[in-house]
Amino acid sequence: MNGNIDDWLDIVSGDTTVTVTGWIDFQPGDPNNVQVWVGVGQGDKKNATAVYGDGWVTVSRPAAGSRTAWQCPALISGGGTFKNGIAEAGAVVVAGGLEPYPWGRDVKLKK
């Protein structure tokens, strides 16, 4: 299994949610369905400007080929809002019989 998060992500829902998008390449022997956890963080904890949102989505193996796109809302639950600019995003694929598969990258958030 291989995958990643897109480098531009959209801020939605009153600036408290980011729509995280990405892709997964399923390999022979991978499960037909996996759970993907996503998290997006932005700001500086030292200055109390940090915000964090997360979410879960089920991704299914495509009927043809191996690559499929996915999207998942990452919702802030502790207050604050996302702003245009740099953030960090991460994801972990979880499924029975499969080692957790993590990836992450710097992203740009936009409205």
PANUTOR-822622 format. One record per residue (C-alpha): residue in one letter; y, z, x. Coordinates in Angstrom, 1 decimal. Layout:
% PANUTOR-822622
PT lolum     c2     c3     c1
PT     A      Y      Z      X
...
***
This chain:
% PANUTOR-822622
PT lolum     c2     c3     c1
PT     M    0.0    0.0    0.0
PT     N    3.5   -0.8    1.2
PT     G    6.9   -0.5   -0.5
PT     N   10.6    0.2   -0.2
PT     I   13.8    1.0   -2.1
PT     D   16.5   -1.6   -2.6
PT     D   19.6   -1.0   -0.5
PT     W   22.1   -1.3   -3.4
PT     L   21.6    1.0   -6.4
PT     D   23.6    1.2   -9.7
PT     I   25.3    4.4  -11.0
PT     V   24.9    4.7  -14.8
PT     S   25.1    7.3  -17.7
PT     G   28.4    8.9  -17.0
PT     D   27.9    8.9  -13.3
PT     T   25.0   11.4  -13.5
PT     T   22.2    8.9  -13.0
PT     V   21.3    6.3  -10.4
PT     T   18.9    3.5  -11.4
PT     V   16.6    3.4   -8.3
PT     T   14.9    0.1   -7.9
PT     G   12.3   -1.1   -5.4
PT     W    9.0   -2.8   -4.9
PT     I    5.3   -2.0   -4.1
PT     D    2.7   -4.2   -2.5
PT     F   -0.7   -3.2   -3.8
PT     Q   -3.6   -3.8   -1.4
PT     P   -7.3   -4.3   -2.2
PT     G   -8.8   -0.9   -3.0
PT     D   -5.5    0.7   -4.1
PT     P   -5.5    2.3   -7.6
PT     N   -4.4    0.1  -10.6
PT     N   -1.6    2.7  -11.5
PT     V    0.4    5.0   -9.3
PT     Q    3.1    7.5   -9.9
PT     V    6.4    7.1   -7.9
PT     W    8.7   10.1   -7.4
PT     V   12.3    9.1   -6.4
PT     G   15.2   11.2   -5.2
PT     V   18.8   10.3   -4.4
PT     G   21.2   12.6   -2.5
PT     Q   24.9   12.1   -1.8
PT     G   27.7   14.2   -0.3
PT     D   27.9   17.2    2.1
PT     K   26.2   20.5    1.3
PT     K   28.6   22.3    3.8
PT     N   31.6   21.3    1.6
PT     A   29.8   21.8   -1.7
PT     T   30.2   18.1   -2.5
PT     A   26.5   17.3   -2.5
PT     V   24.7   16.0   -5.5
PT     Y   21.0   15.3   -6.0
PT     G   19.0   13.5   -8.7
PT     D   15.4   12.7   -9.1
PT     G   12.8   11.2  -11.5
PT     W    9.2    9.8  -11.9
PT     V    7.9    6.4  -13.0
PT     T    4.4    4.9  -13.4
PT     V    3.9    1.6  -11.6
PT     S    1.0   -0.7  -12.4
PT     R   -0.7   -3.3  -10.3
PT     P    0.5   -6.8  -11.3
PT     A   -1.9   -9.1  -13.1
PT     A   -1.4  -11.8  -10.4
PT     G   -0.4  -11.3   -6.8
PT     S    0.1   -7.9   -5.1
PT     R    3.9   -7.2   -5.2
PT     T    5.6   -5.7   -8.2
PT     A    9.1   -4.4   -8.8
PT     W    9.9   -1.1  -10.3
PT     Q   12.9    1.0  -11.4
PT     C   13.4    4.7  -12.2
PT     P   16.3    6.8  -13.3
PT     A   17.3    9.6  -10.8
PT     L   19.1   12.1  -12.9
PT     I   21.3   14.9  -11.6
PT     S   20.2   18.2  -13.2
PT     G   22.5   20.7  -11.4
PT     G   25.9   19.3  -12.2
PT     G   28.2   16.9  -10.4
PT     T   28.4   13.1  -10.4
PT     F   27.5   10.2   -8.1
PT     K   30.3    8.2   -6.6
PT     N   30.5    4.7   -5.1
PT     G   29.4    4.8   -1.5
PT     I   26.7    5.8    0.9
PT     A   23.7    8.0   -0.2
PT     E   20.2    8.6    0.9
PT     A   17.2    7.7   -1.3
PT     G   13.5    8.5   -0.9
PT     A   10.3    7.8   -2.8
PT     V    6.7    8.9   -2.6
PT     V    3.8    7.1   -4.2
PT     V    1.1    9.5   -5.6
PT     A   -2.3    8.6   -7.0
PT     G   -5.8   10.1   -7.1
PT     G   -7.8    9.1   -4.1
PT     L   -4.7    7.9   -2.2
PT     E   -2.8    9.7    0.6
PT     P    0.8   10.2   -0.6
PT     Y    2.9    7.3    0.7
PT     P    6.5    8.1    1.4
PT     W    9.5    5.9    2.3
PT     G   13.3    6.3    2.4
PT     R   16.5    4.7    3.5
PT     D   20.3    4.9    3.4
PT     V   21.6    3.1    0.3
PT     K   24.9    2.1   -1.3
PT     L   25.7    3.3   -4.8
PT     K   27.9    1.2   -7.0
PT     K   29.2    1.3  -10.6
***
